[in-house]
């Protein structure tokens, strides 16, 4: 405290240097500029392009419930989206923050439809540009149906007498999956077979493909087959004309001794090559002893009974008729007394004896029969052929043979006589 009457003396003030004011002004201006920059940086709208944004299908369940439609495509699609917003917000966004969808829930008609791609962006941003804005999808009711597989022959050459059989295809039928609008126009699948010069059975594999009912090839990528290949086997048949011959089986006359008139002399047949090549003629077998060859006989037979299994009659006629007679053949009647009919016992020793005679008709060569007598006939009955007739009599069939030197004759017809049997003692 200064004494009364004394004057206060202050220390001298130092003068500030000029650069001090320069720094102060610069700091103020810098702060102002920084504030203005910060305000402009986060308030201006910028744009940024984000790549590899996946696109998803939505609304498929609603589509199926409303129209029974399905989407054929498994959408595997990435797009680039340019979005706008504040720089600080844009810098924090990547592809997973964007939601790109295609809504199929409102589709009303089947077939190819073009739908918009909708992109949902985070708050504070918006879509500025999209180079790909739509996607085309195939939508329909998808079904599975089964169709037959048919073989389609290419150009081929058949040798003389060769013809093709039916094609055997494996698989016989095939499952086809696809849009209902497509499957409704498809009735069959096909496999091509290249035959070329045909001399033997054909076996081959080929790709299966589909045709619409109007003949056009199915190229719709959404139509799918359960298998890609089919095996085809085709039998090859041969046609051949062979003579018809009559063969006697009774052992009395050769067929060459008969006069035979056939309803046709040859027959055209077909079948597998090896089988047809083994057939030189069609044979009608006739037991001449079952007929009276002293007169003209008519014999008929179905061709189907004369041909082996697998051989087809190509003539268009079902029945063969043969008129047969043998020149210089006549009949003669002989009565054979019971004493001349021998009895043959059976295996148990039961004896049999004829109790009556029999008159037999013998057919044969005229000259042979002229000199023939009853002594040339050997008649017998067998105990193991005895049976009872409708009157309760024991009867047996008579067997006939002829003495040595007698040929070209036979007993015509069948004969029974009364017999007596005696059990072995």
Long-range contacts (C-beta under 8 A, 24 or more apart in sequence): 41-87, 42-86, 42-87, 42-88, 43-86, 44-86, 44-87, 45-84, 45-85, 45-86, 46-84, 46-85, 46-86, 46-87, 46-90, 47-82, 47-83, 47-84, 47-90, 47-128, 47-129, 48-82, 48-83, 48-84, 48-90, 48-91, 48-93, 49-80, 49-81, 49-82, 50-80, 50-81, 50-82, 50-83, 50-93, 50-94, 50-95, 50-98, 51-78, 51-80, 51-95, 52-78, 52-80, 52-95, 53-78, 53-79, 53-80, 53-81, 53-95, 53-98, 53-100, 53-119, 54-78, 54-95, 54-100, 55-79, 55-100, 55-101, 55-102, 55-117, 55-135, 56-99, 56-100, 56-101, 56-102, 57-101, 57-102, 57-104, 57-137, 58-101, 58-102, 58-103, 58-104, 58-105, 59-103, 59-104, 59-105, 59-106, 60-104, 60-105, 62-105, 63-104, 63-105, 63-107, 63-139, 66-105, 67-107, 67-108, 67-141, 68-141, 69-107, 69-110, 69-139, 69-140, 69-141, 70-139, 70-140, 70-141, 70-142, 71-104, 71-137, 71-138, 71-139, 72-137, 72-138, 72-139, 72-140, 72-142, 72-179, 72-222, 73-137, 73-138, 75-102, 75-135, 75-137, 77-135, 79-117, 79-130, 79-131, 79-132, 80-130, 80-131, 80-132, 81-119, 81-121, 81-127, 81-129, 81-130, 82-127, 82-128, 82-129, 82-130, 83-121, 83-125, 83-126, 83-127, 83-128, 84-125, 84-126, 84-127, 84-128, 85-121, 85-124, 85-125, 85-126, 86-124, 89-122, 89-124, 89-125, 90-125, 93-121, 93-122, 93-125, 97-121, 97-122, 102-135, 102-137, 104-137, 104-139, 107-139, 110-139, 110-140, 110-141, 110-179, 110-180, 110-181, 111-138, 111-139, 111-140, 111-181, 112-136, 112-137, 112-138, 112-139, 113-137, 113-138, 113-139, 138-179, 138-222, 140-179, 140-180, 140-181, 140-182, 140-222, 141-179, 141-180, 142-177, 142-178, 142-179, 142-180, 142-222, 143-177, 143-178, 143-179, 143-180, 143-183, 144-175, 144-176, 144-177, 145-175, 145-176, 145-183, 145-186, 146-173, 146-174, 146-175, 146-176, 147-173, 147-174, 147-176, 147-186, 147-187, 147-188, 147-189, 147-210, 148-172, 148-173, 148-188, 148-189, 149-173, 149-174, 149-188, 149-189, 149-190, 149-191, 149-208, 149-230, 150-188, 150-189, 150-190, 150-191, 151-190, 151-191, 151-192, 151-193, 151-232, 151-234, 152-190, 152-191, 152-192, 152-193, 153-193, 153-195, 154-192, 154-193, 154-194, 154-195, 155-195, 156-195, 156-196, 156-197, 156-198, 157-196, 157-197, 157-198, 158-198, 159-197, 159-198, 159-199, 161-238, 161-239, 161-240, 162-198, 162-199, 162-236, 162-237, 162-238, 162-239, 162-273, 163-236, 163-237, 163-238, 163-239, 163-270, 164-195, 164-198, 164-234, 164-235, 164-236, 164-237, 165-234, 165-235, 165-236, 165-237, 166-234, 166-235, 167-193, 167-232, 167-233, 167-234, 168-232, 168-233, 168-234, 168-235, 169-230, 169-231, 169-232, 170-230, 170-231, 170-232, 170-233, 171-227, 171-230, 174-208, 174-225, 174-226, 174-227, 174-230, 175-225, 175-226, 176-210, 176-223, 176-224, 176-225, 176-226, 177-223, 177-224, 177-226, 178-220, 178-222, 178-223, 178-224, 179-220, 179-222, 179-223, 182-218, 182-220, 182-222, 182-223, 183-223, 185-212, 185-213, 185-214, 186-210, 186-211, 186-212, 186-213, 186-218, 186-223, 187-213, 189-225, 191-229, 191-230, 191-232, 193-232, 193-234, 195-234, 198-236, 199-236, 200-236, 200-273, 201-233, 201-234, 201-235, 201-236, 202-232, 202-233, 202-234, 202-236, 203-231, 203-232, 203-233, 203-234, 204-231, 204-232, 205-229, 205-230, 205-231, 205-232, 206-230, 206-232, 235-272, 236-272, 236-273, 237-270, 237-271, 237-272, 237-273, 237-276, 238-270, 238-271, 238-272, 238-273, 238-276, 238-277, 239-268, 239-269, 239-270, 239-276, 239-314, 240-268, 240-269, 240-270, 240-276, 240-279, 241-266, 241-267, 241-268, 241-269, 242-266, 242-267, 242-269, 242-279, 242-280, 242-281, 242-282, 243-281, 243-282, 244-281, 244-282, 244-283, 244-284, 244-320, 245-281, 245-282, 245-283, 245-284, 246-283, 246-284, 246-285, 246-286, 246-322, 246-324, 247-283, 247-284, 247-285, 247-286, 248-286, 248-287, 248-288, 249-285, 249-286, 249-287, 249-288, 250-287, 250-288, 250-289, 250-290, 250-410, 251-289, 252-288, 252-289, 252-364, 252-408, 252-409, 252-410, 253-288, 253-293, 253-326, 253-329, 253-408, 255-286, 257-326, 257-327, 258-288, 258-293, 258-324, 258-325, 258-326, 259-324, 259-325, 259-326, 259-327, 260-322, 260-323, 260-324, 261-322, 261-323, 262-320, 262-321, 262-322, 263-317, 263-319, 263-320, 263-321, 263-322, 264-315, 264-317, 264-320, 267-303, 267-313, 267-315, 268-313, 268-314, 268-315, 269-307, 269-311, 269-312, 269-313, 269-314, 270-311, 270-312, 270-314, 271-310, 271-311, 271-312, 272-310, 275-308, 275-310, 275-311, 276-311, 279-308, 279-311, 282-306, 282-307, 284-320, 284-322, 286-322, 286-324, 288-324, 288-326, 288-410, 289-410, 289-411, 289-412, 291-324, 291-412, 292-331, 292-361, 292-363, 292-412, 293-324, 293-325, 293-326, 293-329, 293-363, 294-329, 294-330, 294-331, 294-363, 295-325, 296-323, 296-324, 296-325, 297-323, 297-324, 297-325, 298-322, 298-323, 298-324, 299-323, 299-324, 328-365, 328-366, 328-367, 329-363, 329-364, 329-365, 329-366, 330-363, 330-364, 330-366, 330-369, 331-361, 331-362, 331-363, 331-369, 331-412, 332-361, 332-362, 332-364, 332-369, 332-372, 333-359, 333-360, 333-361, 333-362, 334-359, 334-360, 334-362, 334-373, 334-374, 334-377, 335-359, 335-374, 336-360, 336-374, 336-377, 336-379, 338-417, 340-374, 340-377, 340-379, 341-379, 341-380, 341-381, 341-398, 341-417, 342-378, 342-379, 342-380, 342-381, 343-380, 343-381, 343-382, 343-383, 343-419, 344-380, 344-381, 344-382, 344-383, 345-383, 345-424, 346-382, 346-383, 346-384, 347-384, 348-424, 349-423, 349-424, 350-383, 350-421, 350-422, 350-423, 350-424, 351-383, 351-421, 351-422, 351-424, 352-381, 352-382, 352-383, 352-386, 352-396, 352-419, 352-420, 352-421, 352-422, 353-419, 353-420, 353-421, 353-422, 354-381, 354-417, 354-418, 354-419, 355-417, 355-418, 355-419, 355-420, 356-417, 356-418, 357-417, 358-398, 358-415, 358-417, 360-398, 360-400, 360-411, 360-413, 360-415, 361-411, 361-412, 361-413, 362-409, 362-410, 362-411, 362-412, 363-409, 363-410, 363-411, 363-412, 364-408, 364-409, 364-410, 365-408, 365-409, 368-406, 368-407, 368-408, 368-409, 369-409, 372-406, 372-409, 375-403, 376-402, 376-403, 376-406, 377-401, 377-402, 377-403, 377-411, 378-402, 378-403, 381-417, 381-419, 383-421, 386-419, 386-421, 389-416, 393-418, 394-418, 394-419, 394-420, 394-421, 395-419
